[in-house]
Amino acid sequence: MSTFKEYLEKWVFDETELKKIKQKLQNQGGKSISKNEILTLILEYLAHIYENLQNFLPFYFDHIVAQNELHVFSEQENDSENNKFRIIQNQLKEREELLELVAQRIRKISNKIAKK
């Protein structure tokens, strides 16, 4: 399985999505594009990245937990390893909460732009 960094890089630098943005900017036919329109394009791109993350992270976390469970099954764990597992679970939960906050902020910004 690829690393999280590789998946994130794939989504952030998605050539297909970046080409769509480029085409939208070029299709203005000489008209100047407003700051709000540019910001909307960028926010839509970020929302697409967020959707990919939201769809991927539960499976990725499940994979990490499964790998950890295999490790637990194959070896006897002492208390310090159990603490490490709990720490990892807490970190994963915090990251999910952070992603949710980021999504809410993106939605708020997008809604403000849409109202203008």
C-alpha positions as CSV (number, residue, x, y, z in Angstrom):
1,M,0.0,0.0,0.0
2,S,1.3,3.4,-0.9
3,T,2.0,5.9,1.8
4,F,-0.4,8.7,2.8
5,K,2.1,11.2,1.5
6,E,2.0,9.6,-2.0
7,Y,-1.8,9.7,-2.1
8,L,-1.9,13.3,-0.9
9,E,0.6,14.3,-3.5
10,K,-1.4,12.6,-6.2
11,W,-4.5,14.5,-5.2
12,V,-2.9,17.9,-4.7
13,F,-1.1,17.8,-8.0
14,D,-3.9,16.1,-9.9
15,E,-3.1,17.0,-13.5
16,T,-6.6,16.4,-14.7
17,E,-8.1,18.9,-12.2
18,L,-5.3,21.4,-12.7
19,K,-5.9,21.3,-16.5
20,K,-9.6,21.9,-15.9
21,I,-8.8,25.0,-13.9
22,K,-6.4,26.2,-16.6
23,Q,-9.0,25.6,-19.3
24,K,-11.6,27.6,-17.3
25,L,-9.1,30.5,-17.0
26,Q,-8.2,30.4,-20.7
27,N,-11.8,30.1,-21.8
28,Q,-12.6,33.6,-20.6
29,G,-12.1,34.8,-24.2
30,G,-10.1,37.9,-23.3
31,K,-12.5,38.9,-20.5
32,S,-10.8,39.6,-17.2
33,I,-11.8,37.1,-14.5
34,S,-12.8,38.5,-11.1
35,K,-11.0,37.7,-7.8
36,N,-14.1,35.9,-6.6
37,E,-14.2,33.6,-9.7
38,I,-10.6,32.7,-9.2
39,L,-11.1,32.1,-5.5
40,T,-14.2,30.0,-6.3
41,L,-12.1,27.8,-8.7
42,I,-9.4,27.4,-6.1
43,L,-12.0,26.5,-3.4
44,E,-13.6,24.0,-5.7
45,Y,-10.2,22.4,-6.3
46,L,-9.6,22.3,-2.5
47,A,-13.0,20.8,-1.9
48,H,-12.2,18.1,-4.4
49,I,-9.0,17.3,-2.5
50,Y,-11.0,17.3,0.8
51,E,-13.5,14.9,-0.7
52,N,-10.8,12.5,-1.7
53,L,-9.3,12.7,1.7
54,Q,-12.7,12.2,3.3
55,N,-13.3,9.1,1.2
56,F,-9.8,7.7,1.7
57,L,-8.9,8.3,5.3
58,P,-11.4,5.8,6.9
59,F,-10.0,3.0,4.8
60,Y,-6.4,4.1,5.4
61,F,-7.0,4.3,9.2
62,D,-8.7,0.9,9.1
63,H,-5.6,-0.4,7.3
64,I,-3.3,1.0,10.0
65,V,-5.5,-0.4,12.8
66,A,-5.5,-3.8,11.0
67,Q,-1.8,-3.8,10.7
68,N,-1.5,-2.9,14.3
69,E,-3.9,-5.7,15.3
70,L,-1.8,-8.2,13.2
71,H,1.2,-7.0,15.1
72,V,-0.6,-7.5,18.4
73,F,-1.7,-10.9,17.4
74,S,1.7,-12.0,16.2
75,E,3.6,-10.8,19.3
76,Q,2.9,-10.3,22.9
77,E,2.5,-6.7,23.7
78,N,3.5,-5.1,26.9
79,D,1.8,-2.1,28.4
80,S,4.0,0.5,26.6
81,E,2.9,-0.9,23.2
82,N,-0.7,-0.7,24.2
83,N,-0.1,2.9,25.1
84,K,1.4,3.5,21.7
85,F,-1.7,2.0,20.0
86,R,-3.9,4.3,22.1
87,I,-1.8,7.3,21.2
88,I,-2.0,6.4,17.5
89,Q,-5.8,6.0,17.8
90,N,-6.0,9.4,19.5
91,Q,-3.9,11.1,16.9
92,L,-6.0,9.6,14.1
93,K,-9.1,10.9,15.8
94,E,-7.6,14.4,16.2
95,R,-6.7,14.4,12.5
96,E,-10.2,13.5,11.5
97,E,-11.5,16.3,13.7
98,L,-9.0,18.7,12.1
99,L,-10.1,17.7,8.6
100,E,-13.7,18.3,9.6
101,L,-12.8,21.8,10.8
102,V,-11.0,22.5,7.5
103,A,-14.0,21.3,5.6
104,Q,-16.3,23.6,7.6
105,R,-14.0,26.6,7.0
106,I,-13.9,25.8,3.2
107,R,-17.7,25.6,3.2
108,K,-18.1,28.9,5.1
109,I,-15.7,30.7,2.7
110,S,-17.4,29.2,-0.3
111,N,-20.8,30.2,1.0
112,K,-19.6,33.8,1.5
113,I,-18.2,34.0,-2.0
114,A,-21.5,32.5,-3.4
115,K,-23.5,35.2,-1.6
116,K,-21.4,38.0,-3.2
